[in-house]
Amino acid sequence: MFLENTVNQKEQFGWIEVICGSMFSGKTEELIRRLKRAQFAKQKVEIFKPAVDVRYDEEMVVSHDSNEIRSTPVPAAANIPILADGCDVVGIDEAQFFDDEIVRVCNDLANKGIRVIVAGLDMDFKGNPFGPMPNLMATAEYVTKVHAVCTRTGNLAQYSYRKASSEALVLLGEVDEYEPLSRAAYYKAMLREKLPHMSVNDPEEIPNKDGKSNA
């Protein structure tokens, strides 16, 4: 379990914590847990999420287990520094949906003595690094990777397999659109998707050594 850093009052610098993983891995649940601990300690906390994320509530950060905490939706990362003025702790959910400016914003906040806790998907549905998350993970002091349970094998899952047919990079959804899969299950699922589109030659049409068709 992650334990909060001991604050050194002589060093006026904060730090960045990144919580990453696949869909249904408990990223937001862990983010809320850390933020509520800070609130209980009477620290001034502000939570932000991208305005595009309205799956559960327009203003609340809500986990898949219905745990929630009030947040401020913002259209861009540049809005965060002004709204976070005077805070001890800043939480940011669904960081993968923000523009690349979020990396500079988080580092500037940490350099001002603020503890920054960021949660987001580390990979998109194609298995590629998602948006600004790789750079956030590289510059963070602490990175926690959480896992879901694969719905097909029961093993740890780190891939968010999209069941919907959309090719859009950003597609908000739940269990109807996404499924957490292990590496093996994800590889097999992606292979099955490619097979129907592969062109297979009729054996009789394959040229022989003389360059003539067997037909």
Secondary structure, DSSP 8 states (H G I E B T S, - for coil): --------TTS---EEEEEEESTTSSHHHHHHHHHHHHHHTT--EEEEEETT--SS-SSEEE-TTS-EEE-EEESSGGGHHHHTTT-SEEEE-SGGGS-THHHHHHHHHHHTT-EEEEEEESB-TTSSB-TTHHHHHHH-SEEEEE-EE-TTTSSEE-EEEE-S----S-----TTTEEEE-HHHHHHHHHHHHGGGS----GGGSB-TTS-B--
